[in-house]
Amino acid sequence: MERQQKYRIKQVFLLSLLILGLGLLLLLSIRFLHRGIPCPFFALTKLRCPFCGMTRAVLALLSGNLHEALRCNLMAFPYLTILLALGLIQARRFIITGSCFFLSWEKKLYASCIIFSLVWMAVRNIFHL
């Protein structure tokens, strides 16, 4: 393995630790302070954004309660699955090639996710899901 790849593996590892650490800090603050992250979109508009309820859904998933996670945000599992998969793909590409750029199919997938999120936001506010 070349020296640059080892350095990139270290960068990905440190970024992953940072993300996990922030997630753990959030989890601990919610468990002990009993407060989640307030949604600025909801505070301004009184409409639920596509990610409202995501913190509670993640906590429910971590507790093994899929039903509660789906009740908090029906799209929690698909969002998290896509985010994890794309993150792993990006990390692998960065380690191997050093490239941080998105491929055309990834750009289309991200655009589709944004459009789907907007549709989901409209649906969940119209039908109170």
Secondary structure, 3 states (H helix, E strand, C coil): CCHHHHHHHHHHHHHHHHHHHHHHHHHHHHHHHCCCCCCHHHHHHCCCCCCCCHHHHHHHHHCCCHHHHHHHCCCHHHHHHHHHHHHHHHHHHHHHHCCCCCCHHHHHHHHHHHHHHHHHHHHHHHCCC
